[in-house]
Amino acid sequence: MTEYLTISDAALALRAGQTTSAELVEDAIAVADEVDGQMGGFIERFVEQSRTAARAADDAMAAGAKIGPLHGIPLGIKDILTTEEGPSTAQSLVLDPAWGVGDAVVVARLREAGGVMMGKTSTMEFACGLPDATKPFPVPRNPWNVDTWPGGSSSGTGSGVAAGMFLGGLGTDTGGSVRIPSAFCGISGLMPTFGRVPKSGCVPLGYTLDHIGPMARSARDCALMLTVMAGHDAGDVTSIDVPVPDYLAGLTGDLTGVRIGIDRLARYVEDVEDPALPAVFDTAIAQLAALGAEIVEVELPLYQELAAALGAIVAGEMLAYHAPDAQSRLADFVASNRLGLGRHTFHTGADYVQAQRVRRVGHKAITALFATCDLIVTPTASVGAIALADLGDEFSSWFRRIHTAYWDVTGNPVLSVPMGFTGDGLPLGLQIDGRPFEEQLVLQAGDAYQQATDWHLRRPALSAAPVAA
């Protein structure tokens, strides 16, 4: 087994001749062989294809060929994104296996940069819903405690990175689906600005809400992946044509002069907040201050209103896509989505329009708040991973403990990084929020925090990979 936990360290080792892509891939295969039967992280593994790609990466390196920033790095791809190795299922019996041919744009960019695709990772059905053991798909589990959920909907990518089945991967985020599993699994995950990363080749959930983002051990890894993933694509009507900076160049380890607004959000969750959270969060804020940041207290405007707007917008956009199948194949959907689609029919066009009006007001309010600070920091969630037995079939019983939906509505870039643990040993996440298209500053803050801490390098005991020194 190799000792490389991050993409950045593995990439440096590859270039220095200290390891090979074949070794990295074989290590990842060995971990998945050992733990994925318990973890449910993969829908499909590309074992032989990844070995072939690794050999080709090593041959190119030996021949002195020009190599990309992700050359030879094992990656996992959420199974709502198309890949040339096999069909996408969106973890559903409903999706036509012929949906999408070849690589999604973002997958093609990772492959062109040298990434090795290890397989399609498990998700929640159509990037929504909750686990349903009655369907013929794996129920993903959290490597920190297999009786808990890794978070949705990018469940397999989160648990796979944490367990060591690959070094980085793709998630999508419509209500928190990159950041929730990142927080619950103790890794780093970035939701870029809406329109920063093209969605061509991604099964839609919310047309005006969906984001594709990187998930990996560190903010630095996310910066490396985003440099490859970002950029305009004409095939996605929501893709925005703006320059892509060198995200790695901004990782200075220094936050001097950065004004950070903090909102603990405890007023919304006092009855369910994990007892360890306040001290863990305060320690993280103190660390940001020690790195040079100026800390100010703020309150997110229209917090509950924007969370409610997300529900109405998702209802309209999800139903627009799934209504034909729901009318003819409702039993094939998972239980939570059958319930959700039924409820969505009670939302009207007027509800959708009103939610979009609230969204515009929210944009103005958060823009005004960002005129007073450079970043905003909150907990990603007020709890650690939720027990699978407690999920049920409804979101309402647990979703208010999560603080991600607000930012999907505004479309701002948001990074979740690990900041400590609950009393039960489950990871807690710190959420760093920035102005539109200022991912560089968001990543700078996350990386500076991680240069001063090691929460992102902690490993669950279930993982077969070695623990960092």
N, C-alpha and C positions, 0 to 999 in steps of 0.2 A: 504494500500500500504506500502511496505517496503522502506527503505531509501538506499538500497544497489545499487550502480551504477557500481561497478567493480566486476569481478569474485573473486578477491583476498579478498575484504571485505566480500562478501557473503560467501565465503568458511570459513573464520574465524568465522563469525557469526553462521554458521551451527555447527561448531565444539564446539562453546561456548554455544550452546543451545538457542541462541537469535532469531533464525528463523528456519524454516524447509524447506525442498525441496518443500513440498506441497504449502507453502506460496509463495515461489519464483515463482513456476510454475503458481499458480493462478494469481499472480500479472502480470506475462508476458502474460497470456491468456487475462486478463482484458484489458491490453494496446492494444493488437492486436485486440480484439473485438471493441475497441473504434476507433482506427486509421487506421487499415490496409485496410479498404475499400477505404480510401483516399490515402494510401501510396503505395499499390500494392507490399508489401514486400514479401509476401508468394505466391508460386505456390500452395502449399498444406500444411495445418496445421494438426498436429498429436495431436489433443486436448485430446482425451481420452487415447491414448497411453502414452502421456506425464504425464497425471495424474496418470496412473498406475505405471509408472516408478518412479514418485516422491514418491508415497506411499511406493514402495519397497525400495527406498533410505532411507526414514525415518525409516522404520521398521529395516533395516540393522543397522542404526545408533543406534537405541534403543536397539538392541540386542548385541551391542558391537562388531560387525563384523569389519574386516579390511576394510577400505574405501580408495578410490582413491583420487587423488588431485582435481578432478572435481566432486566429489560426490554431486549429487543433483542439479547441476548447469544447468539452461536452455540454450540450444544452438540452433543455426540455421545452416542448411546445404545447401550450394549452390546446385541447382538442376542440376548439371552435375556430382554429386557424388552419388553413389548408397547407399540406406539405406534399411534396412529390412522392414520398415513400409510401403513402397510404391515405385512404379516405378519412374525412372528418366525420365524427358521429355527433358532436355537441352533447355527448353522453345522453342520447335520446333515441328511442325507437322510432321517432317521428321523422327525423331528418333523412332525406334521400341520400344514400351513400354516394351518389354521383354529384352531390352539391360541391362545387368548386373543383377545379382541376389544376394540378401543379402547386407551386409555392405561393402562399400569400406574399404580398409585396414585402412585408417586414421580415418574413422567413427568408425570402430570397436575398435580402440585404445581409442578414446574419450569415447565410451560407456563403455569399460572396466575400464576406469578411473572414471566412475560414472556419466558422462554427460547425461543429459536428452534432447532428440531430440524433439524440438518444431515443426519442419516442414521443408519443402524444400523451400528455398528462391529463389526469382525471379532473373533472370540473363538476359543477352542478348543471342540471339539464338546461341547455340553452343559456348558460351563464347566469342562471337564476334558480330559484327554488332551493330545496333542501335535500339531503340524502334520502333515498328511498330504496331500502333493501329488497323490495319486491321486484325491482327491475334488474336485468342481467348486466349490471355494471358494478364496478368496485365502489364500496363506501370508503372514501379516503379518511385516513386517521392521522392524528398529530403525533410526530415522533417524540414529543416531550411527555406525552401520556396518551396511549393509544385508545383510551376510553373517551378522549375528547376530539372535537372537530378541529381540523387545521384551518377552518375558515373558508368562506366561499367568495366568489365561485372559482378562483384560481387555486383550488385546493391542492391538486397534485403537484403544481409547480412549487408552491410554498413548502409542502412537506418534503418534496424531492430534493430541494436545495438544502433544507435543514438536515436531512438524513444523509446527504452526500451522494445521491443517485445521479447528480449532474451539478455543475458549478454555477449555472445561471439558467434562466428560462424566461418565457413570455407568459404574462398574465393579461387579463383585460379588466377594466374598471368602469362600472356603470353606477354603482352605489357604494363602492368600496372594495371591489373584488381583487385588486392588487394589494391594497393596504391591509385589509383584514387578515388574510393568510400570512402576510409578512409579519404583522404584529403577533399573531397567535403562534407562529412557528419560529420567532426569534431571528428573522432575517431582514433584509432591506428591500423595499419595493417603491418604485416611483410611478405615480400617475402623472404623465406629462400634461402640458396645456392641451386643451381640446383643439384638435387639428394639427398638432405638432408631428404626430406619427400617423401615417396613413393606415386606413382600415380595410383596404382592398383585400379580399380573401378571408375576411372574418365574418362569421355568422352574426348577424345583428341582434341586439337586444333593444337598446334605446338609440334611435338614429341620431339624436342630438345630445346624447350623453356618453356614448361609448368611447373609451380610450384603450389603447394598447400600451403596456408599460413593461419595463424590465424588472426582474426579481432576481436577487443574488445575495451573497453574504454582506456586501458592503456598498456604501454610497459610491465609492470609487468604481466598483464593478458596474453599478447602474449608470454612471457617467460614461464609462467605456461603451456599454451596450447602446445607450441613447445616441451617442455620436454616430453609430452605425445605423440605427433605426430611423432617426429623424429625417425629415425632408419631404418636400411636396411630392405628391403623386396625383396625376390628372385623373386617375381612375377612381379616386375618392372625392366626392363633391364637397366633403367637409374638410378636406386637407387644405391647410393654409400655407401659402408660398412666402415664407420668411427665411432669412439666413439661419444656418445651423452653426452655432459657435463651437469652438474646441472646448468641450466640457471639462476635460481633464486639466486643461491649462489653468482653470480657475480654482483648483483644489490646493489652496495655499496653506491650509491648517490654521488660518488666522481669521478672527471675526471682529477685529478692531474697527470700531465705528459703525458696526451693523446694529441697527435698532430693531429689537425683537419684541413684539407684543405677545403676551402669554394670556391664555384663557384656559383655566382648569376645567370648565364646563361642569363642575360638580353640582351646580344648582339644578341640573336636569336629571341627575342620577344618584342623588345622595342616598337613596334607599337600596341601591344595588352596587355601588362603587366598591371595588375590592379594597380591603383595609390597607393593603400595602401601597396602593397607588399614590396617595398624596406625598409620602416621603420619597418614593422613587422619582416622581415627577419633579419635586423641589430639588432633589440632588442633580437631576439632569439640567435643570435651569441654572443652578449654581455653576455647573461645568461650562455651560455656554457663556455665562458671565465671565468666568475665569479665562476664557479664550478671547475676551475683548469685547463681547457684545454688550450693548446697553439694553437692559430689561425694563419693560414697562407693562403694566397691567392693562388689558383691553377686554371688551366684550364683543363677541361676534354678533353683528347686527342681523336681525330676522332669522335667528338660528332655527327655531321651530317652524317658521313659515316656509323657509326654503326646504327643510326636510319634508314637509308636507307636499310642497310643489313637486319634489322628486317623485313621490308616489303617484301623483296624477299624471305626470309626464310619462313615466314608465308604463302606466296602465294604458295610455293611448297608443304609445309607440309599439309596445309588446303585442297588444291586441291587433294592431294593424298588420303585423307580420304573421301572427299565429292563428288568427280567426278562422281561416279556411280549414286548417288542420284540426282546430279545436271543435269545429262543427261535425267533422267526420271521424276523428280518431282521438277523441278526448281521453279514452281509457288508456291510450298509449303514453300519455304524459305522466310524469311523476305526480304523487298526491298533492304536494304543495303547489305545483303549477296548475293542476286541475282546479284547485280552490282559487288560486290567484286569477286565472283567466276568467273564471266565473264571476268573481268580484269585479274584474275590470269592465265587464259589460255594463255595470251600473254607473261607470264614469261617462259623462257626456262630452260632446265637443266643446261645450261651454266651460266645463271643468278644465279641459286641456288648455284652452285659450287663457283662462284666468291664471292657471299655473305658470304659463309662459310670461304673463304680465308680472306676476310676483317675481319671477326669475329676473326680469329686467330691472325691477326695483332693487332686488338683491345685488345685482351687478353694480349698480350705482352706489349702494351702501358699502359694499366691500371695497370698491375702488376708493371711496372717501377714507375708509379706515387705513388703507395702504398708503395714503398720503401722509400718515403720521408714523408709520413704521415700515421697515424693509421686509420683514418676515413676520409670520404669526405661528406660534407653537401651541399645540394642544396635545392631550393624550390621543392616541389613535383609537383606543377603546378604554372604557373604565374598568374592564375586567380582563382576565386571561381567557384562554381557550374554554369554550363552553362544552359541557359534557354532551356527547352524542345523544344520550338518553333524555336530555332536557330540551332538545331542539323542537320536537313535535313536528307539526306540519304548517306552523304559522310563524311569520317573521315578527309579528308584533310583540311576542313574548320575550324577545331578546334584542331586537334591533336598536332600541333606544340606548342600549349600553355602548353602541358603536358610534364613532364621531366622524364618519367618512362621507356620508351622503351630501352634506352641505356643499362640499367642494366639487362634487360631480355636477351640481346645478350651476355653480359659478364658472366651472371649467378651468380654474387655476391649477398650476402644477403643485403637487403635494408628494412628499417623501415620508415614508414610515421607516424608522430605524429602531432597533432594540434599545431599551433603557434600563432593564432590570427584570425582576421576577416577582410574582405573587408569593404569598406565604406557602403556597402549594407547589412552588417551583415551576410555574408556567410563565412564559415570557410576557412582558408588557412593552407596548410600542409608543414611541414619541413621534408625533406628526408635525412636519415642518412645511409650512405653506407659503407660497410666494406669489408675486404678481404674474400675470400672463406672460409667457415666454421668458420668464426669468428662472428657468430651471438651473442655470449655472450657479446662482446665488443659493438656491435651495440645496443643491448638491454640495456646494462649498461648506454650508453649515453642517450638513450631515457628515461629510468627510472629516471636518475639523473635530466634531464631537467624537467620531470613531478613532481618530488619531490619539485622542486622550483617554479613551475607554476601550474595553474589550468585550462588551456585551455581544457584539455581532460575531465574535469568534467562539462563543460558548457552544458546545455540542450536546445534543441529547444522548443519553446512555444507549438508546436503541440503535443509533447509527453504528455501522461497522467500521467507519473511518476513525482514525486516531484522533484523540483530543488534543487541541492546541496546547502548547507549553505555556 
